[in-house]
Amino acid sequence: MEKETKLTKIKVFSYVFLALVLIVAAFFYFKSWQKNTVTNPYANDKVAEVMAALLEKNDYFQNEELKVEIENRENNVMCFSSCYPYEMQTKKNGWSNYAYSECGKENIAQDCVYPNQSKAFGISLSEMFLEPATHRLVIPVCVGCAIGEQFRVDKIIYSNEFVIK
C-alpha cells in the first residue's frame, strides 16, 4: 500500500513538472515572437512584419529633410529598388499614392539591409511637391535579392504617419 502511494506521488509530481515545463516553453516562445514582430495597422499579405521604417519625428515643413531608418529583423537580406526605393502616400478618405513617372532604366536591387542591421537615409522634401496633409512612406522590398538582380516586390514596409505643414 505504501509503495502504491509513493508511485502515485511520483506520477503526480511528474505530470505537474511536465505541465510547468510546457507553460514556461510556451511563455518564452510567445515572448520571442512578440519581440520580433512589428505590428502594422495597414497589414496585408505582402507587408513586412519584422521590418520597421521609423521616422525621426512626426511633423515636417516643406523645406526639411525627412530622416528614416529601416530596421531589418528578418533572417534574410532585404533590398530596395533602383527606380523607386520608396513611394509617398497621402491620407484623404484612405491612403492614396502620389503619381510617379515611368522609370527610364532597368529596375534592379540597389541597396540592401542585412539581417539584424539598419540603414538610415534622408529624403529632401523641398525637391518634391507635397500638399500639407498626413503622409507615410511606402517602401517595397525584395527578400533575399542580391545587388544588381532584377527587383521584385516581395514585401512592403509602411513608415509611421507624418504631417507636412
N, C-alpha and C positions, 0 to 999 in steps of 0.2 A: 504494500500500500504506500509506504513511504517512497519507494522507488518510482511509482506512478506519479506521485505528487511532484517529485523532483523533475521528472521528464516533462510534465505539463508546464512547470515553471520555465524550463529551458525553452520549450516551444513558444510560449507567450513572449518571453524575452526576445527570441529570435524574430518573431513577427513584428514586435514593436521596433526593434533595431532596424529591420528591413524597411519598415514604413518611414522611419526617420531619415534614413539614407535617401529614399526616393523623394521625400519632401525637400531635403537640402539640395539634391541634384536639380530638381525642378526649379527651385528658387534661383540657383546660380545660372541655369540655362536662360530663364526669362530675364534675369538681370542683365546678362551679357547681350541678349537680343535687343532689349530696350536701349542699351548704351550705344549699339551700333546702328540704330535706325533713326533717321531724321524724319520727323512727322511732317508731311506736306499736305496742306489743306486742299491743294489742287491736284491731288494724286489721280493718276490713271495708270494703265498697264505699262506705259513707257517711262514713267517717272523714276529717276534715280532715288532710291530710298536711303542710300548710305553715302550720299554726297551732299554737300551744302554749298550754297552761294551766299556768302554773308557780306552785307554792305557795311561800310564804316559808320554811316548814320542814316537817318530816315528822311531828312529834308535837305533839298539841294536847290541852288539857284542856277539859271541857265549858263552862267559863266564859270561854273565849278567843274571839278573833276570828280567823277564818281569812282570810288575805290571799292573793288570787290575782291574777295578771297574765296577761292574754290578749294574745299577740303575733300579729299578722296579717302573714304573709309572702306572702300571696296578692296577685294583681293586682286583686282585687275587694273591694268593701266587704262586711263580714260583720256581720249584725245579730242581736240577741238577742230572745227572746220577751218580751212584756209580762206573760204569765201565769207562765211558768216559765223564767226566764233560765238556770237550772241545776237539776239534779236530783242527788240524793245516792245513791250505791250503797254497799253493804257487801259484804265478801268473806266468804262462808261456803262452801262447796263450789262455788265460782264466784261471779260477781258477780250481785247481785240489787238491784232498786230498792226504795227506801222507797215506801210507798203515799202518794199525793198526792190531795187532794180535787179535785173538778171546778173549773175556773176559771170564775168567775161573770161574766167580762167578755169582750169580743172579744179574741182573741189576735192582736196586731199586732206588727210590728217596732218595738222601742222604742229601744234603744241600739245604736250601731254602732261598729265599729272599722274604720278606713280602711286601705288598703294601706300596708304598712311602718310601721305605728304600733302602739301597745299601749294597753291600758286596764286599770286596776287597780281592784279593788273588794274590800270586806270582807264577810264573812258571819259574823254573830253566832251562835256555836254554842250560846249559852245560851238562844236563842229556839226551839230545836228539840231534841227528844229523840233523841239518837243513842247507840246502845249502844256500849260500849267494844269496838272492833274496828278492822280495817283498812277504810278507806273511799277513795273517789275521787269527784270531781265529774264529771258528765256534762253537757256544755254543747251544746245543739242550736243551730245557726246557720243563718241564711238568707243565701244567697250573692247579692249584687247587689241586695238589697232596699233600699228607702228607708224612713225613719222614717214610721210611720203606715200602711204597706202591710200586707196580710194576711200573717201569719207562716207560713212553711212550713219544714220541716226539710230542708235540703239536705245538711248535713254535721254530724258530731258530733265534739266535742273531748273528750278524756278528760284529766283532770289526772293528775299523778303521785299515787301512793298515799300516804295519810297515816293515822296511827293516832290514834284518840280514846281517851284514858286515863280 
